[in-house]
């Protein structure tokens, strides 16, 4: 571990600084430290590795991606040695995996933890990044690489009277380490996105009473979670490169086979059969992209999927009042959710659902929450209200590029960065899984991007290039391409956290490239093959002269 005192005495000079110790940061540090032999550090505000999986310890927290593709593939022995226990791994198992990676590849020696970066300014005189932290660290580095995560800046809307509440307020995105016993307690959950669905599913059978304060009903399908055998994982390990090559060349980077036919191209009977099979196979992304290839783009096909899921919900939720509250009526065009008995939990007699669109939360009281038409007495309130997604962490750090350009100003109307990797005016800065980047299962995509960035750094260092910087023209062209593709989808028709709709005053933005990861790789590979077309490459001034 880093000797913090020695770091703060003088400016530490490095080859690279990596922000964030989650999947992105650890993959990037491994490349820089172990493959390129560079002097690099990770800085993270947590006191351990894990990123999102360090903070999100809430009841029911788990990945909605199959474990065998929610991991790294760069080391065959790592893949064979680590044995996942179930299809959709829980938070403790994912965190243990990332801790194992940090130990296995000797990454901890280059971690600076419990430290928040407050400032990162590009120094035009030295062509280096000057970084400062809340602990007084001063660090200079040629390269700045962010692995901040798109879902890592917590969002907790304020309500009047919270200070009066005699119970305890919790937030899923910043969950305490100590276990909490909810048995016999009255619990309120605000929010019903992926996190809220997981919390309700997990706690409903434990508590005396659970009240879900819900704004927008969600479409969710069963996860159909199950144990994973070592033999199954060994089968993938036997042909690891080919398996992950197929996964990465898909649109969504999941394990399932993506559909190649539209829902309206088959008979009604065949649609029903395909939907039923996907329902029984489980998985939200599988249901949206593995059934038919136009659920996210064709209104008629989308409506067929909506009708099927609504019929399934009606078969489970028998209380008419709950059914009216929980039944979604809009497009099936948000992040696809999957659950572990969510609707069965809703159907329990000790669970209530309140529609806060019809009856908004007015205030917290000493004993609970008062809505427009009632007061609900509670012992715990859990905010499952998500994140200031995509750009939240980027604008909370004082990033400054050339000519005093602030990232928060550059992104005031939404994120813009060539390939989702490089913002114009911010030289030698790369963002892993940054916006507007690919909309996919993250770890395999992150690993591929980390390798692309590492090879780029290797290339320009070998050639003595001082800076690499995205051009404004390439950045705009990429944003236009992302917008063009998104407007072809139904995701463009709704207001959701991806576009910034959950944060008051935030500009509606295009945050992802939705053309598929296979196509994304082609764009990035073509950029590198053309000697980084879309970037400006600069030699040191003395050499250039």
BALOKE-107919 format. One line per field, with one value per residue (C-alpha): x, z, y. Coordinates in steps of 0.001 Angstrom, whole numbers, plus 524288, in hexadecimal, padded with zeros to 5 digits. Layout:
! BALOKE-107919
px <- c(X	...)
pz <- c(Z	...)
py <- c(Y	...)
***
This chain:
! BALOKE-107919
px <- c(80000	80465	80B4B	801D3	80AA3	815A8	80C4A	807DA	81558	81879	81207	8120F	815CE	80F60	80D28	7FE88	7F3C7	7E787	7DB42	7D2CA	7D59E	7CA5A	7CA7A	7CFDD	7DA7C	7DFC8	7E045	7E72F	7F115	7F43F	7F70B	7FF44	806B2	80859	80860	80DF6	816B8	81244	811ED	80369	7FA05	7EB98	7E4B6	7D78E	7CF52	7CBB0	7D486	7D480	7D34C	7C67D	7C0FA	7B23D	7B2F4	7B9F5	7AF18	7A2C9	7A195	792E2	78A45	7886F	79378	79808	79BF6	791B2	79C38	7A033	7AC14	7B41C	7B42A	7B3F8	7C294	7CFC1	7D4D3	7E2D3	7E8A8	7E4AF	7E987	7E1C5	7D59B	7D7A7	7DB48	7D004	7C36A	7B6DA	7AC3C	79FFF	79AE0	798B7	7A2F6	7A01C	7A7B6	7B08C	7B506	7B7EA	7BF46	7C71C	7CA7B	7CFB4	7D756	7DD20	7E119	7E7AD	7EF81	7F25C	7F84E	7FF42	7F73F	7F5C6	8037E	7FEF4	7F208	7EF6E	7E2C5	7D9C4	7DD6C	7D51C	7DA6D	7D610	7DD4D	7E399	7E8EE	7F06D	7FCFD	7FFB1	80D9B	8115F	8071A	803F2	7F849	7F961	7F0B3	7ED11	7E576	7DDFF	7E973	7F31A	7F94F	7FF75	801F1	806BD	804A5	80582	7F8D1	7EC06	7E2A3	7D555	7CDCC	7C3A3	7B7F3	7AB20	7A353	7AB95	7A75D	79BEF	78F3F	786FA	77BF2	77973	76C52	76791	76841	7726F	77925	76CAF	76BF7	76EE9	771C2	77D96	77FB7	7881E	78CD6	78F92	79B06	7A1FF	79E0E	7A47C	7ADD5	7A771	79BED	78E47	7838E	776A8	76EB6	7622B	7648B	75C4F	76448	761CF	768CC	7692E	76C0B	76997	77447	77D7B	78229	7749E	76FDD	77B26	778E9	76A48	76C75	7765E	76FCC	76152	761F5	76A06	762F5	7565D	751A8	757C6	75290	75770	756AF	75655	75651	75704	7532E	75DD3	75DDB	76591	7675C	76C14	77AB1	77944	785BE	78C5C	7994C	7A492	7ACA4	7BB80	7BA2D	7B235	7BC6C	7C781	7C0AE	7C17A	7CF80	7D347	7D038	7D108	7D61C	7CC29	7C114	7C413	7C6BD	7B8C1	7B39D	7BAA5	7B67E	7A83C	7A065	79E68	7AA2F	7A1D9	7A2AA	795B7	793F0	78E19	781E4	78280	7740D	7699A	75DB7	75437	75B36	755D6	74841	74163	7431B	751B9	752F8	74C36	75518	76165	75D13	7593B	76657	76D94	76527	768C2	7771B	777DA	77F66	77ADB	7846B	781D9	77345	77536	78017	77FF8	771B9	77062	77995	77027	76A35	771E5	76F34	761A8	7559A	74D2C	75768	75973	74AC9	74A9C	75533	74DDD	7415D	7483F	74EC9	74236	73B07	74594	74489	735C0	73769	73F74	73A3C	72C53	728E2	721DB	72707	73511	733AD	72F12	73ABF	74511	740A2	74911	74226	74D04	7572C	75FFD	76BA5	7736A	77EDA	779A0	77749	7772C	7736E	772D3	7644E	76178	75324	7516C	756EE	74D7E	74259	74589	73B8D	74648	749FC	7435C	745A9	7436B	74304	74A75	7463A	73829	73B77	748E3	75164	74EEA	75861	75EDC	758C5	75DDA	75772	758E1	754D1	748D4	743B7	738E2	72E89	73448	73F2D	7470D	74DC5	75B65	7677D	7707D	7702B	778B1	77BCA	77D68	77D96	7892F	793CD	79748	79A94	7A499	7AA67	7A871	7B63B	7BC76	7B66E	7B8F5	7C7AD	7CE38	7D316	7D980	7DF61	7E5B5	7E31E	7DC50	7D160	7C996	7C38D	7B6FB	7B5E3	7B9D3	7AF45	7A504	79BB2	79F68	7ABAC	7B3F0	7C034	7C5DA	7C2EC	7BE74	7CCF4	7D26E	7CC95	7D1A8	7DA1A	7DE6C	7EB6D	7F0D7	7E421	7DC69	7CFAC	7CCD9	7BE7C	7BCAC	7B194	7AD1F	7B28A	7ACB8	7A010	7A408	7A776	7B314	7BEA9	7C21D	7C04A	7C84D	7D33E	7D393	7D400	7DED3	7E6C7	7E42A	7E88D	7F493	7F892	7F677	7FF32	8096A	808FB	80A36	81480	81CC8	81BD8	81F14	811D2	80EF2	80022	7F4A8	7E82A	7DAF5	7D732	7CAB3	7C651	7C7EB	7C11D	7B577	7B4C2	7B482	7A9D3	7A1EF	7A372	79F26	79360	78FD8	78FAA	7888F	77DCE	77B5E	77803	76CA3	77605	775D9	76730	767C6	76D5A	7764B	782F4	78B1B	786B2	787EC	77961	77AA5	782BB	77B4E	7811F	78A27	78A68	78480	78FFC	7948E	79CD9	79F9E	7A384	798B4	79E31	7A34F	7B0AC	7B4CE	7B30E	7B945	7C5AA	7C650	7C5E9	7D0B3	7D918	7D7CF	7DC09	7E869	7EB55	7EAB7	7F503	7EA5E	7E1FA	7D95B	7E4A2	7EF3F	7FCBD	8072A	815D9	81D63	81F04	82DBD	82C83	8214B	82937)
pz <- c(80000	7FD3B	807FA	80834	8101F	80644	7FB1B	8017B	8041E	7F5CD	7E89C	7E487	7D63E	7CF3B	7C1B1	7C400	7CDE9	7CDC5	7D4AF	7DA65	7DF6F	7D94D	7CD48	7C4D0	7CDE0	7D158	7C324	7BF4C	7CA57	7C6DE	7B8D4	7BCB5	7C7DB	7C3AF	7B4E9	7B1A7	7BD96	7C056	7CD60	7CFFB	7DB56	7DDCF	7E663	7EC64	7F716	7FC96	80616	7FD6A	7EF62	7E8B3	7E3A2	7E288	7E962	7F4FE	7F7B3	7F3AE	7FEC9	8000D	80234	7F592	7EE2E	7E2EB	7D4AF	7CA34	7C112	7C135	7C9E4	7BF94	7B726	7C25D	7C425	7BD9C	7B303	7B192	7B9DD	7B6F5	7C3EF	7CB61	7C3E5	7C6AC	7D4F8	7D8E6	7DA22	7DA57	7E2B7	7DB88	7CEE3	7D418	7DE94	7EAEB	7EEDE	7F8CE	7EE86	7E463	7EE84	7F27B	7E437	7E27C	7EF3D	7EA44	7DD83	7E4FA	7ECF9	7E209	7D914	7E3E1	7E1B5	7EFE0	7F04F	7E70E	7ED7E	7F439	7FBAA	8047B	7FC18	7F378	7E791	7E852	7DCD9	7D038	7C76F	7BAD2	7BBC2	7AE45	7B1EE	7B55A	7AD91	7B9E9	7C2DF	7D035	7D9F3	7E7E1	7F225	7FE8A	8063F	800C0	7F6A9	7EAF4	7DF68	7D1A9	7C6BD	7B814	7B6F3	7BE47	7BCF3	7C349	7C773	7CEEB	7CB29	7C53B	7D13F	7DC67	7E00E	7E96B	7E79E	7F393	7F1A9	7FDDC	804C5	80F11	81D00	81B9E	827CD	82FA9	82C5F	8385A	83064	827CD	819D8	81103	80309	7FA7D	7F392	80067	808CD	8161D	81813	82481	822B1	82582	82B25	824CE	82B38	83119	82BB6	82352	8175D	80C9B	7FF83	7F6C0	7E8A1	7E05E	7D640	7D604	7E3D4	7E977	7E350	7E987	7F6F3	7F6DE	7F252	7FD18	808A5	806A2	80D99	818E5	81D3E	82497	819B8	80D7C	80651	7F898	7F4BB	7E603	7DB35	7CE9D	7CDF0	7C7C0	7BEA3	7C4FA	7C15B	7C9DB	7CB70	7CCAC	7D499	7D749	7DBF9	7D256	7D1C3	7D0D2	7C4ED	7BDCA	7C09E	7BCAD	7AFC1	7ACE2	7B1BD	7A827	79CE0	7A3B2	798E0	78EE4	798D2	79C7A	78E62	78B55	7972C	793A8	78581	789B0	78B90	79A3B	79EB8	7A5ED	7A5C7	79EEE	79036	78B09	782B1	77401	770AF	773B5	77C0D	7712E	767A9	76E6F	771DC	77E7B	78317	7808A	787AB	7936B	7932F	79249	79D28	7A5D9	7A3E3	7A707	7B329	7B7CF	7B411	7BBA4	7BA5C	7B703	7AC09	7A6AF	7A624	79F19	795AB	7953A	7913D	78554	77F50	77F1E	78CC5	78F20	781D6	77D0F	7844E	78020	78462	79101	79388	791F3	79C52	7A53A	7A3DC	7A727	7B36C	7B809	7B6DC	7BF0A	7C96E	7C9FD	7CC56	7D890	7DEAD	7E2C5	7EAC3	7E167	7E801	7E7DE	7D9E8	7D568	7DC10	7D789	7C983	7BFCA	7B48B	7AD2A	7A399	7A73E	7A4B1	7B104	7B62D	7B59D	7C365	7C8B0	7D653	7E07C	7E3B5	7E345	7DF99	7E951	7F39F	7EF82	7F0E0	7FF35	80923	81077	8047C	7FFFE	7F3A4	7F371	7E6B6	7E97E	7DC8A	7E14F	7EF85	7F090	7FC9A	80403	80F4F	81937	826BF	833C4	8314C	822B5	815CA	812B5	804D8	7FF35	8046F	80FFA	819DF	819CA	8268C	82470	82BB5	81FD8	8131B	80811	7FCCE	7F096	7E827	7DFB8	7DB16	7D492	7C9B6	7BEDC	7C16C	7D019	7D462	7C915	7CCB8	7DB48	7D901	7D44E	7C735	7BF2D	7B1AD	7A830	7A8FA	7B618	7B064	7BB59	7B929	7BFC7	7B5B9	7AA3E	7AE4D	7B29C	7A7ED	7A92F	7A7FE	79BC6	7996E	78D85	78E85	79C5A	79F98	79D30	79EB4	795B5	79D14	7A731	7A24A	7A707	7AE1C	7ABBD	7B20B	7B2F5	7B094	7AFF6	7A8E7	79E56	79DA2	79B0E	7A18E	7A5A3	7B057	7B5F4	7BA3D	7ACF5	7A648	7B0B4	7AF51	7A095	7A237	7AC65	7A2B9	797FA	7A0DD	7A543	7973F	793D3	79F07	79B15	78D14	78FC8	79A59	79105	786ED	79072	78ECC	7995F	79898	79241	791D6	78B85	7818A	78330	775C3	77942	78638	77F98	774F1	77F3E	786E3	77A65	77793	78564	7841E	776B0	77BC7	78866	780E3	779AA	7869E	79001	79B01	794E7	79766	7A638	7B12A	7B9D4	7C167	7B52F	7AF77	7BC91	7BF09	7CD4C	7D0DF	7D151	7C81E	7C148	7B282	7AADB	7A479	79BAD	7A4DB	79D71	7906B	78D91	78115	78801	78D57	7814F	77940	783F0	7835B	774B5	776B4	780F2	77942	76D09	774D1	77989	76C38	765C7	76F1D	777FD	76E70	776A9	77FB9	77F60	78258	786F8	7885B	792D1	78EBF	78D3A	7847F	77CB5	77A49)
py <- c(80000	80DD3	81590	820FF	829FC	82949	82C28	838CC	83E5F	84092	83F8C	83158	82FC3	82453	81F10	81DA1	81FE7	81782	81C39	8117B	803BE	7FC59	7F3AD	7FEB1	80364	7F5FF	7F1AB	7FE35	7FD93	7EF7D	7F385	7FF46	7F8EC	7EADA	7EB92	7F8FF	7FA1F	80803	80EFF	8109A	8121D	8106D	81A64	816FD	81D21	80FC2	8089D	7FC91	7F848	7F504	801C6	80078	7F35D	7F955	80325	7FBD4	7F202	7F32D	7E720	7DFAC	7E684	7DE28	7DEF9	7DCED	7D7BD	7C974	7C7BA	7C0C7	7CD1F	7D6D1	7D579	7D6D0	7CDCD	7D2C4	7C7D6	7B9D0	7B4B0	7BEFC	7BB26	7ACBB	7AE86	7B774	7AFC4	7B79F	7B1B0	7B603	7BB95	7C95B	7CBE1	7D382	7DF89	7D899	7CED9	7D96F	7E164	7D564	7D317	7E0E7	7DFE9	7D334	7D9CD	7E4D9	7DAFD	7D174	7DBBE	7E34F	7EF9A	7F3CA	7F963	803FD	8078E	8147E	81213	819F1	8258E	82E49	8353B	84353	84922	84469	84F23	84D70	85547	85AE1	85E93	85094	848FB	84177	84013	8468D	83F94	84357	83BCE	83EAF	83926	842ED	839F3	84097	837BC	83A43	83063	82FCC	8281A	82945	81DD0	81DB8	811BD	81975	8113E	8158C	81181	81652	8242D	821CE	82941	82BC7	83580	83DAD	83DD3	8475D	842BF	837FF	83D17	83A91	82C22	823D3	817B3	8154D	819E7	8115B	812C0	806F8	80D77	8101C	8049E	802AA	7F755	7F27E	7E91F	7EE3B	7E5B5	7E986	7DECA	7E3F5	7F19F	7FAAF	7FE2E	8080A	80711	8130D	80F6D	8035B	802A2	7F715	7F9EC	7FBF7	7EF5F	7E7F9	7EE0E	7EB39	7DD3A	7DAD3	7E18C	7DEB7	7D19A	7D701	7E339	7E589	7EE65	7F41C	80000	802BE	8110C	80FAE	819CE	811CE	8035E	7FB12	7EF7C	7E493	7D65D	7CB11	7C969	7BAAA	7BA9E	7AD8E	7A7F3	7A706	79AA1	79A83	791B1	79C0B	7A67E	79D67	79B46	7A9D1	7AA66	79FAE	7A8E2	7B601	7BECE	7BA21	7BB1E	7C928	7CCBC	7C8C0	7D000	7DC96	7DC26	7DBF2	7E855	7E764	7DF38	7D54C	7C68F	7C3F7	7C2CA	7CF60	7CE7F	7CFE7	7D0E8	7DB17	7D844	7DB99	7D2A4	7C68D	7C1C3	7C565	7B76B	7B7DE	7C4F9	7BF20	7B345	7BB9B	7C4CA	7B95A	7B2CA	7BF6B	7C15E	7B3C8	7B55C	7C21C	7CEC4	7DC76	7DF20	7D192	7D46C	7E171	7DDC0	7CEE1	7CD29	7D5FB	7DFCF	7EB47	7EBF5	7F877	7FE7C	7FA77	7FF45	7F3C4	7E9E7	7F15D	7F141	7E27A	7E12A	7EA8E	7E2CC	7D610	7DB89	7E20A	7D516	7CEA6	7D948	7D7C4	7C931	7CBF6	7D887	7D585	7E199	7EAFA	7F74B	7F26F	7EDB3	7FB07	80157	7F7A3	7F51E	7FCBF	8037E	80A78	8056D	7FA0F	802D3	8049D	7FCDA	7EEE2	7E9E3	7DC25	7D81A	7CD82	7CC50	7DAF4	7D9F9	7CEF2	7D830	7E2D9	7D92C	7D67C	7DBAD	7E312	7EB29	7F7B3	7FFB1	80E5F	815E4	82278	82849	82818	82AA7	83132	830B9	83D5E	83C01	83352	8335A	82E81	82162	81F88	825A4	82DC4	82D67	835BA	82C83	824F9	82350	816B6	81310	80D9A	8092A	809B7	81146	80C1F	81537	80CE0	8190C	815D5	81EE6	82B83	82232	822AC	8302E	8318E	82E3B	83588	84297	840EE	84134	84DAD	848A4	8534B	85196	85AF4	8699F	8683C	85FD9	8597B	84C1C	8509B	85B78	852F6	84953	85334	84E81	84035	837E2	838AE	830A7	829F7	81B55	81E29	81E0A	82B9E	83920	843C4	84D70	84367	83DDD	830CF	82E03	82191	81D28	80EA2	80C00	81A95	8216A	820E6	81331	805BA	8015B	7F3AC	7EA20	7F13B	7E8B1	7E2A0	7EFD4	7F6B1	7ECCC	7EECD	7FD9F	7FC87	7F4AB	7FEBF	809D1	8023E	7FF6C	80DB3	811EE	807E9	80CE6	81B59	81999	8117D	81C56	8272F	82D98	8377A	83884	831B2	8397D	83753	84181	84949	8449E	8363C	83854	83EC7	8347E	829C2	830A8	83239	823B3	8201F	8290E	8239B	815B3	818D1	81FCB	81310	80C7C	80D6B	81127	81EAE	81FC0	81F3D	82761	81F47	81FDB	81D42	82A33	83139	83241	82E06	83A0B	84704	85103	84761	848A7	83D61	836C1	82BD5	8239B	8170C	81171	807A3	801F3	7F5D5	7F299	7EB1C	7F77C	7FFAD	7F780	7F9A2	8086D	80818	7FE83	806D5	812B4	80BF0	805F8	81367	818AB	81DC8	8253D	82E03	8315E	83BA9	83614	83F96	83DAC	84518	8534F	8524C	84658	84C1C	8586B)
***
